[in-house]
Amino acid sequence: MMTTELKRTGLAGVEELYQRRGQRARELSEQGAKVIGYFCCYVPVEFFTALEMLPYRIQGGVNEPITEADAYLETIMCPFIRSAFDLALKNRYDFLDGLVVPHTCDTVQRIYDIWKYYRKPAYSHFINVPHMLQPSSYEFFKQELLTFRKSLEEFAGRKMTDEALTEAVRLHNENRALVRQLYDLRKPDPPLTSGVEILKTMVTGMGLPVLEYNELLRSVIREIRERGGGPGKKPARILIYGSVIDDISFIQLIEDSGANVVMDDLSTGLRGFWHDVEPTPDPLDGIVNRYLDKIYCPRTYRPQAETQEKDLDNRFGYVYKSAADFQVNGVILYVIRFCDTYELDAPDFKSYFQKKGFPVLYLEDDYSAGTLGQLKTRVQAFIEMIA
């Protein structure tokens, strides 16, 4: 396993790493570690850890205008993907040794070929994740991961033993449990920590070895528990549901408008940490089941129930349960423009939560700090309605 000395601890360490994204990954790359960039939460990060590589979740930059990517990508593509590729064209991701992309949506699928052609990473791999859940899907996905495993072994120059993979599963399950503990600190009213602090911690973890991230999470949890206080009681307790938020500006806007963001179901938030990999004799079986069946995202179609009501419960019931557990009294549905998967789900999601008694604000954004002013008025009016 990759062992490193933890240099940053607590919320101060989170702040430093958040402000200097990629710094730790670049440091490890300079020390000889292989750093593999990836998109979305469907890539089994345990594989990288088992081979002592560093998984780095690729992010965009809401504060930086897209100036180069539009020469290669249509402007009606997902602005998050365009932003991430724009940063790659500007050599912000020159520390990456490879790229792994799962088939989560059409835009993510296409960026794989474009990125590979123009940036020419030393290693690249595409994982075909089934969109339908049926018995054959699991066997298909296992074969996909076996191919991925072999490909990664060839790049690493060594085999991935089942023992190393089992240990990697244990470390990442520990990581998921710590993230859930961190989120639980927002259950009290008032919460012990803010949505801004949570998001900074989550973004920071996207570029750290799992051992370092686990130690950082422990120090953050300990500091928050020991300091007392927190963001203070506010009349609105908000849950955010959507795709990618990897910058604090939108969360800051909500909390500055008189609300506590106490829960989320985001691709860059808790969605990838809800469930552990169950132990199985062949560790790959547990990984297959967890990544295919236990990540709830609009890109996956689950077998329909016999009624629409039961079907909506199957799709969104877990979000409703967390809204109740965290005493939420308002829901924000945040969708990045041109994201078909979320836009198609939005009417059902909004209707479901309104029928459950929750006010819902549906926002479509351009993944740019420049749009915050347009969102501010709507967010403030929504919070005033709740209060």
Phi, psi and omega in degrees: 000148177290117178250132183220159179272127180283120183256338183238134181226161174063190183293331176294321177294320176300315182299315180297314182289326178293316182290337182237064183299140180085351183299312182293320178297320178295319178301313181292325176298318179294337178272000175107358179287147173273127182246123183247120177277147179211160175249150169068171186260018178262001178271122181289098184295342178301328180299316181295314181298320180297334179256014178059037171257163178254116173282133180235113180284120185289135181240169174256198179214097185293339183268358182245121180299146176280112185243342183242328187293334183292347174284346183241335187238146175293145182287350176268008173279162178312121182294335175294313179296319178299319179295315180298317180291326176299318178295323178296318179296333179269012176067023176287341180247033180289351178275354180281134176268343183200174182221129175234128184230127174267158176277088177260321176211171184296322181294316179296321178299316184288328183293336178301308182293321181293314180297315182297321183289316186269330182260340175049061177295153180297331179224142175209147179205140178248130180254120180274099181270123180301143177268339180253140178258109175211168186309319182292338182298322185290319178292320177300313183293325178296319178295323176299317181287329174296320177295317177298317180300314180297318179298317181291323177299318179297321178291322181284336181081019178202164182277151173263106182284156176297328179294317179293322180291321178297318178294322177296320176300317180299315182294319181285330172294321175298319178298315180296320179296321179293321177297319179295323175298319179299314180297325181298340179291352177260002179292320181297162175236106007283157178292156180278344180215161185263165174296328178295314179298320179297312184295320177302318180294320180293316179295320178302319182292345181292345182233025181240149168300148187300325179298316179293319182294321178298317179293321178297316179299318178300317182292324178292313179300315180298315181296316181296318180294324185277334186284335185070174179068212183144204184285352180089158183281133177228153186292334182255131174242113193252139167251135177250129177240134179167203188262265189249122165228109181237021175220144188283349191303319180290318177297318178300319179301315181296314184288328176289341181271003174106026180229158168254124173275107189252351182200155175212158164228086183238152175301327179261010180244232188284345187306320181278006185232003181301314191236144176275168168277120180288140178294132178222153179308315171261111185302337180294328180296317178296321179295316179302311183296320183291312185286331182273322190254336190255003173255116183265113183214144181301345181286347181255131179257117180265156179305132183287142174280173187286339178234159179296321180300314179292325179296317179294324176297320178297324185276321188237002183300325181293327177290319178299318180298317180292326177298319178291316181298326183260015175054044181286141175234014175196143183236133174249122176264108187252117184235131174283135184306142180073013177272093186300320185299315180283323180295325177290328180279339190304313181300317179294317181299312182297315180297318182300312184285329176294322177293335176278358176097011181260130168292139184234130173251120180260117181240135173246129189232158181265012184052059180206138177296339181292344181267357186299322179299323179290327181280333188302313182299317181292320179295315180298318179296322179296315181292321177297326178294320179292316183293000000 
